Amino acid sequence: MHPNHLAELCALQTGEPVRLLGRGMRVRIVSGEFHGRVGTVVKRGRTSYHLQLPEGRVRVAFAGTEPV
């Protein structure tokens, strides 16, 4: 299953709201090559955020981030 689907399913089972962040919000990447880096949401797609990091833009799945 896709990580976004698993995160949404877990939120539904525990009664927590599914949170999507908007442009300008700061997020920490919690998975993948850029784990631990903090960036700013530039764009929100259907399944991922486009984040601005000092070295450029990266695309990260919703489930691979957490708000700062």
C-alpha positions as CSV (number, residue, x, y, z in Angstrom):
1,M,0.0,0.0,0.0
2,H,1.1,3.6,-0.6
3,P,2.4,5.4,2.5
4,N,-0.2,8.1,2.1
5,H,-3.0,5.5,2.1
6,L,-1.6,3.8,5.2
7,A,-1.3,7.1,7.1
8,E,-4.9,8.0,6.2
9,L,-6.2,4.5,7.2
10,C,-4.3,4.8,10.6
11,A,-5.9,8.3,11.2
12,L,-9.3,6.9,10.5
13,Q,-8.9,4.0,12.8
14,T,-7.6,6.2,15.7
15,G,-10.1,9.0,15.1
16,E,-7.4,11.6,14.4
17,P,-8.0,14.1,11.6
18,V,-6.0,13.8,8.4
19,R,-3.9,16.9,8.1
20,L,-2.7,18.5,4.9
21,L,-0.5,21.5,5.1
22,G,-0.7,24.6,2.9
23,R,1.8,26.8,1.1
24,G,4.3,28.5,3.3
25,M,4.2,25.9,6.1
26,R,7.4,24.5,7.4
27,V,7.8,20.7,7.4
28,R,10.4,18.2,8.4
29,I,11.1,15.3,6.1
30,V,10.8,12.0,8.0
31,S,11.7,9.5,5.3
32,G,13.9,9.0,2.3
33,E,17.1,10.7,1.1
34,F,16.4,14.0,2.8
35,H,15.4,12.6,6.2
36,G,15.6,15.2,8.9
37,R,15.8,18.2,6.6
38,V,13.3,21.1,7.1
39,G,11.8,22.9,4.1
40,T,8.9,25.2,3.1
41,V,5.8,23.9,1.2
42,V,5.8,25.6,-2.2
43,K,3.1,23.5,-3.8
44,R,0.7,20.7,-2.8
45,G,-0.1,18.1,-5.4
46,R,-2.5,15.2,-5.2
47,T,-0.2,12.9,-3.4
48,S,2.9,15.0,-2.4
49,Y,4.3,18.3,-1.3
50,H,6.9,20.2,-3.3
51,L,9.3,21.6,-0.7
52,Q,11.9,24.3,-1.0
53,L,15.2,23.4,0.5
54,P,18.4,25.5,0.4
55,E,19.8,23.3,-2.4
56,G,16.6,23.2,-4.5
57,R,13.1,21.8,-4.6
58,V,12.2,18.2,-3.8
59,R,8.9,16.3,-3.9
60,V,7.9,14.3,-0.8
61,A,4.8,12.2,-0.2
62,F,2.4,13.6,2.4
63,A,3.2,10.6,4.7
64,G,6.9,11.4,4.5
65,T,6.6,14.8,6.3
66,E,5.6,16.2,9.7
67,P,4.8,19.8,10.6
68,V,7.6,21.8,12.4
